[in-house]
Amino acid sequence: MYDVIIIGGGPAGLNAAMLLGRSRRKVVVFDSGEPRNRWSQSMNGFLSSDGMNPRDFIQKGRAELAKYAVELVDVVVESATYTKGEFVVNDVDGNVYRSRKLLLATGLKDKLPELEGVEELYGKSVHHCPYCDGWESRDKAIAVYGRERKGIGQALAMKNWSDDVTLYTDGTDSLRRDDLELLERNGVKVQKEKIMRLEGKNGMLQYIVLSNGEKRPQQAMFFSLGAKQQSDLGEQLGCEFTNKGVIKTRRLQHSNIPGLFVAGDAARDMQMVIVAAAEGAKAGVAINMELQQEDRK
Ligand SMILES: Cc1cc2nc3c(=O)[nH]c(=O)nc-3n(C[C@H](O)[C@H](O)[C@H](O)COP(=O)(O)OP(=O)(O)OC[C@H]3O[C@@H](n4cnc5c(N)ncnc54)[C@H](O)[C@@H]3O)c2cc1C
């Protein structure tokens, strides 16, 4: 019987494990090794570790946990249930684990544009988050991908980082006259032609090839198509979700299920490493406080 099972060993899960380990709790962290930013070479916007390789960041975090009673198990968790104050967790190898508290820190996975060539460029010159990668794309020829009217906001936002921004609507023609006027007033170019493929070298976008054969030079692309939960464990446990597909949490990462906490991208808040780690720390403290209350004689 563990005090706490943590599912997900990204920044949220590891930071929670650190606080719980430091509180002398018996903790196990399960991780399937697929953090959301694994496509990227640099983790930006984290004070003291700006630009660090995300894999190095995780390795450093795991090494720091070695001195605490925290077990790290690299396995996929398949199912989790809660009955009468006890969580039961099954991994894919058929092992069963029990705990008093459970933290879900399983993160999200992104929906990519369905474009030939996108996977080789994703995380290097094709991005979804301007706060993570806008600086590195500054003053470049930036494409924003958004079918119908979905790219307007991001195209306008990217003017923050470059004067050269083009919105690609990929064969759709839903922009209204006032949209076009707004984009033009703010210096955003619009390209409605269907995209055939993206071309680049060593992960760096060079051209967007259109269905009319035109090759348009572009150095970076941003998109915003949303993300979904990386695991269905929140659903299995009966968590409440927002209409954006993230789990509803209260102030200290409590979910609607007693003893179940959710931290990081899987939960409602800004989706950045430093926020995920902070939520993990909050959850770690809140879980320990609950255990203290329950054990008080
Ligand atoms: C391409 C890209 C670049 C990014 N760049 C930045 C950046 O520069 N700066 C920044 O602040 N943010 C960046 N982000 C966002 C950042 O990746 C997330 O905010 C952060 O990873 C969230 O941490 P987390 O711990 O919630 O989830 P994750 O880091 O996604 O970790 C979740 C972990 O849970 C594990 N897991 C999931 N399901 C199971 C299961 N069933 N069993 C066992 N383990 C499971 C996964 O394998 C994973 O290791 C980027 C995201 C992407 C996609």
The ligand as an SDF file (V2000), in Angstrom:
LIG
                    3D

 53 58  0  0  0  0  0  0  0  0999 V2000
    6.3770   20.7130  -29.1910 C   0  0  0  0  0  0  0  0  0  0  0  0
    6.1250   21.3080  -27.8190 C   0  0  0  0  0  0  0  0  0  0  0  0
    7.0080   22.2270  -27.2970 C   0  0  0  0  0  0  0  0  0  0  0  0
    6.7930   22.7760  -26.0500 C   0  0  0  0  0  0  0  0  0  0  0  0
    7.6710   23.7000  -25.5900 N   0  0  0  0  0  0  0  0  0  0  0  0
    7.5030   24.2290  -24.3720 C   0  0  0  0  0  0  0  0  0  0  0  0
    8.4250   25.1940  -23.8790 C   0  0  0  0  0  0  0  0  0  0  0  0
    9.3840   25.5760  -24.5670 O   0  0  0  0  0  0  0  0  0  0  0  0
    8.1980   25.7020  -22.6350 N   0  0  0  0  0  0  0  0  0  0  0  0
    7.1440   25.3210  -21.8670 C   0  0  0  0  0  0  0  0  0  0  0  0
    7.0100   25.8080  -20.7490 O   0  0  0  0  0  0  0  0  0  0  0  0
    6.2500   24.4060  -22.3230 N   0  0  0  0  0  0  0  0  0  0  0  0
    6.4080   23.8490  -23.5430 C   0  0  0  0  0  0  0  0  0  0  0  0
    5.5010   22.9310  -24.0050 N   0  0  0  0  0  0  0  0  0  0  0  0
    4.3850   22.5270  -23.1290 C   0  0  0  0  0  0  0  0  0  0  0  0
    4.8840   21.4500  -22.1620 C   0  0  0  0  0  0  0  0  0  0  0  0
    5.3190   20.3280  -22.8950 O   0  0  0  0  0  0  0  0  0  0  0  0
    3.7890   21.0350  -21.1790 C   0  0  0  0  0  0  0  0  0  0  0  0
    3.2050   22.1670  -20.5730 O   0  0  0  0  0  0  0  0  0  0  0  0
    4.3600   20.1250  -20.0850 C   0  0  0  0  0  0  0  0  0  0  0  0
    5.0170   19.0330  -20.6640 O   0  0  0  0  0  0  0  0  0  0  0  0
    3.2430   19.6480  -19.1590 C   0  0  0  0  0  0  0  0  0  0  0  0
    3.7850   18.8010  -18.1850 O   0  0  0  0  0  0  0  0  0  0  0  0
    2.9190   17.5930  -17.5790 P   0  0  0  0  0  0  0  0  0  0  0  0
    3.7720   17.0110  -16.5210 O   0  0  0  0  0  0  0  0  0  0  0  0
    1.5600   18.0320  -17.2690 O   0  0  0  0  0  0  0  0  0  0  0  0
    2.7490   16.5650  -18.8090 O   0  0  0  0  0  0  0  0  0  0  0  0
    3.8200   15.8160  -19.7060 P   0  0  0  0  0  0  0  0  0  0  0  0
    5.1130   16.5250  -19.7150 O   0  0  0  0  0  0  0  0  0  0  0  0
    3.1450   15.5820  -21.0120 O   0  0  0  0  0  0  0  0  0  0  0  0
    4.0350   14.4460  -18.9510 O   0  0  0  0  0  0  0  0  0  0  0  0
    3.0240   13.4950  -18.8260 C   0  0  0  0  0  0  0  0  0  0  0  0
    3.6770   12.1410  -18.6170 C   0  0  0  0  0  0  0  0  0  0  0  0
    2.6600   11.1940  -18.3150 O   0  0  0  0  0  0  0  0  0  0  0  0
    2.9740    9.9780  -18.9540 C   0  0  0  0  0  0  0  0  0  0  0  0
    1.7370    9.1970  -19.0970 N   0  0  0  0  0  0  0  0  0  0  0  0
    0.6040    9.5300  -19.7650 C   0  0  0  0  0  0  0  0  0  0  0  0
   -0.3030    8.5580  -19.6730 N   0  0  0  0  0  0  0  0  0  0  0  0
    0.2720    7.5700  -18.9230 C   0  0  0  0  0  0  0  0  0  0  0  0
   -0.1690    6.2940  -18.4820 C   0  0  0  0  0  0  0  0  0  0  0  0
   -1.3690    5.8300  -18.7870 N   0  0  0  0  0  0  0  0  0  0  0  0
    0.6870    5.5380  -17.7550 N   0  0  0  0  0  0  0  0  0  0  0  0
    1.9320    5.9950  -17.4400 C   0  0  0  0  0  0  0  0  0  0  0  0
    2.3850    7.2070  -17.8210 N   0  0  0  0  0  0  0  0  0  0  0  0
    1.5610    7.9850  -18.5570 C   0  0  0  0  0  0  0  0  0  0  0  0
    3.5820   10.4090  -20.2900 C   0  0  0  0  0  0  0  0  0  0  0  0
    4.3980    9.4120  -20.8490 O   0  0  0  0  0  0  0  0  0  0  0  0
    4.3820   11.6440  -19.8640 C   0  0  0  0  0  0  0  0  0  0  0  0
    5.7280   11.3280  -19.5700 O   0  0  0  0  0  0  0  0  0  0  0  0
    5.6770   22.3830  -25.2730 C   0  0  0  0  0  0  0  0  0  0  0  0
    4.7770   21.4320  -25.7920 C   0  0  0  0  0  0  0  0  0  0  0  0
    4.9960   20.9010  -27.0500 C   0  0  0  0  0  0  0  0  0  0  0  0
    4.0250   19.9190  -27.6190 C   0  0  0  0  0  0  0  0  0  0  0  0
  1  2  1  0
  2  3  1  0
  2 52  2  0
  3  4  2  0
  4  5  1  0
  4 50  1  0
  5  6  2  0
  6  7  1  0
  6 13  1  0
  7  8  2  0
  7  9  1  0
  9 10  1  0
 10 11  2  0
 10 12  1  0
 12 13  2  0
 13 14  1  0
 14 15  1  0
 14 50  1  0
 15 16  1  0
 16 17  1  0
 16 18  1  0
 18 19  1  0
 18 20  1  0
 20 21  1  0
 20 22  1  0
 22 23  1  0
 23 24  1  0
 24 25  2  0
 24 26  1  0
 24 27  1  0
 27 28  1  0
 28 29  2  0
 28 30  1  0
 28 31  1  0
 31 32  1  0
 32 33  1  0
 33 34  1  0
 33 48  1  0
 34 35  1  0
 35 36  1  0
 35 46  1  0
 36 37  1  0
 36 45  1  0
 37 38  2  0
 38 39  1  0
 39 40  1  0
 39 45  2  0
 40 41  1  0
 40 42  2  0
 42 43  1  0
 43 44  2  0
 44 45  1  0
 46 47  1  0
 46 48  1  0
 48 49  1  0
 50 51  2  0
 51 52  1  0
 52 53  1  0
M  END
$$$$
